[in-house]
Every structure is written in C-alpha cells, then in structure tokens.
Amino acid sequence: MTRILKLCYSKTPLTMVVVALLLASACSGGSDQTTMERELQEMVSNDLAPVRIGAVECPKDVSKSPESVFACQTEVQGNYFEIQVRMLDAQGRYEHKLKHVALQVIRTEAALSDQISIDVGFDVATDCGDEEYIVALVGGTFYCNAKTIDNSGQRKVEVRVEDADKTLSWFLLPD
C-alpha cells in the first residue's frame, strides 16, 4: 500500500511559477540568453533557499517563439537540476517549472519516520543518506532505510516525488 506524505517548509513551496518578465528582445542567443539565465538563477535560488545553486545554463540555439519549450540546467548540491522554460509570447515573457526538487535530508527522514511509525505501530528511524539534501526528479524515486529503534529489524523504503510541491508517496519494500 502506498502512503502519501506532504513535506512542509517555511519557504515558498516549489511550484510552477509563472513569471512575467520582459526581456530586451525575443531573438535567440546573445545577451537575452544571458539575461534569461541570470533571471532564472535568481528565481530558482529564491525557490530553493537556503539551498545554493550553480550557474544556470540554457541552450544557445533554442527558439524563443511563443509556446516553444526548452530545458535549462544548473547544479544543486553537486547534482544535475533541470528547469523547464516555456515562452509565453513574442515579447519574451516566459514561465518556468522545476523538474527536480531539493529535499532536506533531516526533515525528510523525520517526516518518513513519523509516518512509518504510525503505519507499523512502533517507532522506527529512517536513514536517507549522509548528504544534506536529496535532489530528486519530480516523478522519480529514491530509497531510504527504516530501522526499528532497537535495531531488531530493517526495511528499505521506496519514496516517490509526486510533484514540485514536495508531495512524497512511500511504501515499504518486502524483505
């Protein structure tokens, strides 16, 4: 049985953000590309704060015509992180959507431990690794381990990222 878990953070949730930014012109390449990359870096940095991101890079040869869609990339905690961009109009307005999420490991472990403990009827501790953040693809999965507090048992937990709002579903894998 799959369980749903909603992680709550004090920062703005990672959602599709529609941005009405006017670029200098709608032609591809050149200074617009750099402007868009800087704007995306600032917006994604705000979305993910306090997580630090690398420089955003967008393809140089993309069409910036209305309704065109392309992917820009950056690094978050040393992991690949994708940003989908969709051009809205010929004036250069666009929207972006995060294709990955950055989950703070300690909060993710605590939330999973609480939910699994409720489900199984006894206390467990969850271990999702040694990194500070888990960077996961929206729609993708990652794995953690749930152990009984007395170390008498352990199960692997499959965790799926349901959306950019950090809604997670999980289930205990069979032994």
C-alpha positions in Angstrom: 0.0 0.0 0.0 1.4 3.4 -1.0 1.3 6.2 1.6 1.3 10.0 0.8 3.4 12.4 2.8 3.4 16.2 2.3 6.6 17.9 3.4 6.1 21.4 4.7 8.8 24.0 4.7 8.7 27.6 5.9 10.0 28.9 2.5 7.8 29.2 -0.6 6.9 25.8 -1.9 8.5 24.6 -5.2 5.6 25.1 -7.6 5.3 26.1 -11.2 5.9 29.8 -11.1 4.6 32.0 -13.9 6.9 34.9 -14.4 6.0 37.9 -16.4 9.5 39.2 -17.2 10.1 41.4 -20.1 13.4 40.5 -21.9 15.2 43.0 -24.1 14.1 41.2 -27.3 12.8 37.9 -28.3 15.7 36.8 -30.6 17.7 33.7 -29.7 21.3 33.7 -28.3 23.2 36.8 -27.4 22.5 38.9 -24.4 18.9 37.7 -24.0 20.2 34.3 -23.2 22.5 35.6 -20.5 19.7 37.8 -19.1 17.3 34.8 -19.0 19.9 32.6 -17.3 20.5 35.3 -14.7 16.8 35.8 -14.1 16.2 32.0 -13.8 19.2 31.7 -11.4 17.7 34.4 -9.2 14.2 32.9 -9.3 15.3 29.3 -8.7 17.7 30.4 -5.9 14.7 32.1 -4.2 12.5 29.0 -4.8 15.1 26.7 -3.2 16.6 29.0 -0.5 18.6 28.2 1.6 19.9 25.6 -0.9 22.7 27.0 -3.1 22.6 26.5 -6.9 25.2 26.8 -9.6 25.1 29.0 -12.7 22.0 28.3 -14.9 22.8 27.4 -18.5 20.3 27.4 -21.3 20.8 26.0 -24.8 22.2 28.7 -27.1 20.2 27.6 -30.2 16.7 27.5 -28.9 13.7 29.1 -30.5 12.2 31.8 -28.3 9.0 32.0 -30.3 5.7 31.8 -28.3 4.9 28.3 -26.9 8.4 27.0 -27.5 9.7 24.8 -24.6 13.3 24.1 -23.7 15.3 22.9 -20.7 17.9 24.9 -18.8 20.2 23.2 -16.3 22.1 24.0 -13.2 23.7 22.1 -10.2 22.2 21.8 -6.8 24.5 20.4 -4.1 26.6 19.0 -7.0 23.6 17.2 -8.6 22.1 17.9 -12.1 19.0 20.0 -11.8 16.6 20.9 -14.7 14.4 23.9 -15.2 11.8 23.7 -18.0 11.1 27.0 -19.7 8.1 27.8 -21.9 7.9 31.0 -23.9 4.6 32.8 -23.5 4.7 35.4 -26.2 6.8 37.3 -28.7 7.6 40.0 -26.1 9.9 37.4 -24.3 7.6 36.6 -21.3 8.1 33.1 -20.0 7.2 30.7 -17.3 9.5 28.2 -15.6 8.8 24.8 -13.9 11.3 22.9 -11.7 11.8 19.4 -12.9 13.7 18.4 -9.7 13.2 19.1 -6.0 15.8 19.5 -3.3 14.7 17.8 -0.1 16.5 18.5 3.2 17.5 15.0 4.4 17.0 15.6 8.1 13.4 16.8 7.5 12.6 14.1 5.0 13.9 11.4 7.4 11.9 12.8 10.3 8.7 13.0 8.3 9.1 9.5 7.0 10.0 8.1 10.4 6.8 9.7 11.9 4.6 8.3 9.1 6.1 4.9 9.0 6.0 4.6 12.8 2.3 5.4 12.7 1.7 2.9 10.0 3.6 0.0 11.5 2.6 0.7 15.1 6.1 1.1 16.6 8.9 3.6 16.5 11.4 3.5 13.5 14.3 5.7 12.5 14.8 6.4 8.8 18.1 6.9 7.1 18.2 8.6 3.7 21.9 9.0 3.4 24.7 11.3 4.5 24.1 14.3 2.2 22.4 17.5 3.4 19.9 17.4 0.6 18.4 14.8 -1.7 18.0 16.1 -5.3 15.3 14.1 -7.0 13.4 14.2 -10.2 9.7 15.1 -10.0 8.0 11.8 -10.7 11.2 9.9 -9.8 12.1 7.7 -6.8 14.8 7.5 -4.2 15.4 5.0 -1.4 15.8 5.2 2.3 16.2 2.6 5.1 13.8 2.3 8.0 15.1 0.5 11.2 13.4 -0.4 14.4 14.7 1.7 17.3 16.2 -1.5 18.9 17.8 -2.5 15.6 15.9 -5.7 15.5 14.6 -5.1 12.0 15.1 -3.0 8.9 13.2 -2.4 5.6 14.0 -0.5 2.5 11.6 2.4 1.7 10.9 3.5 -1.8 10.0 7.2 -1.9 8.4 8.8 -5.0 8.4 12.6 -5.6 4.8 13.2 -6.7 5.1 16.9 -7.6 7.3 20.0 -7.3 5.4 20.9 -4.1 7.3 18.1 -2.4 4.5 15.7 -2.0 6.0 12.3 -1.5 4.5 8.8 -1.6 6.2 5.9 0.0 6.0 2.2 0.7 8.0 -0.4 2.5 9.6 -2.9 0.2 9.4 -6.6 1.0 12.4 -8.2 2.7 
